């Protein structure tokens, strides 16, 4: 696990050098690259759309600087980014995601109730002893008992 303080410090190390600077003085691509390095360093999952955003911003930054080196890309991008944040991460998006997760959970529970998992069962098979085994054991017992009786009881002849 990583500490919140270490994460905040890493973000400050990337963000503080660019505060107050014009967009022409800051490489947006490099800034986003540093932020993605932080996500990797702190074992964070990157959403694919953020990677696409980085690629797009690098391309747009290059074109914009060629057309007008003084153009403030951040100011131009701010309304678009704010709309995206509201749409994708705002309360409506979170509520929609929560409802979708609840519906998925209800569907999973319904399937579980309709088709409950079968309990694990142990099958024990025993072989029935052959009837001849019982006959042999009985005869052996009778013979042993007879031999014992004959040795303990003397036979009197005549």
VENBEL-V317262 format. One record per residue. RES is the residue in one small letter. BURIAL is I if it has 16 or more other ideal C-beta (glycine too) atoms within 10 Angstrom, else O. Layout:
res->(RES,RES)
burial->(BURIAL,BURIAL)
This chain:
res->(x,x,x,x,x,x,x,x,x,x,x,x,x,x,x,x,x,x,x,x,x,x,x,x,x,x,x,x,x,x,x,x,x,x,x,x,x,x,x,x,x,x,x,x,x,x,x,x,x,x,x,x,x,x,x,x,x,x,x,x,x,x,x,x,x,x,x,x,x,x,x,x,x,x,x,x,x,x,x,x,x,x,x,x,x,x,x,x,x,x,x,x,x,x,x,x,x,x,x,x,x,x,x,x,x,x,x,x,x,x,x,x,x,x,x,x,x,x,x,x,x,x,x,x,x,x,x,x,x,x,x,x,x,x,x,x,x,x,x,x,x,x,x,x,x,x,x,x,x,x,x,x,x,x,x,x,x,x)
burial->(O,O,O,O,O,O,O,O,O,I,O,O,O,I,O,O,O,I,O,O,O,O,I,O,O,I,I,I,I,O,I,I,O,I,I,O,O,O,O,O,O,O,O,O,O,O,O,O,O,O,O,O,O,I,O,O,I,I,O,O,I,O,O,I,I,O,O,O,O,O,O,O,I,O,O,O,I,O,O,O,O,O,O,O,O,O,O,O,O,O,O,O,O,O,O,O,O,O,O,O,O,O,O,O,O,O,O,O,O,O,O,O,O,O,O,O,O,O,O,O,O,O,O,O,O,O,O,O,O,O,O,O,O,O,O,O,O,O,O,O,O,O,O,O,O,O,O,O,O,O,O,O,O,O,O,O,O,O)
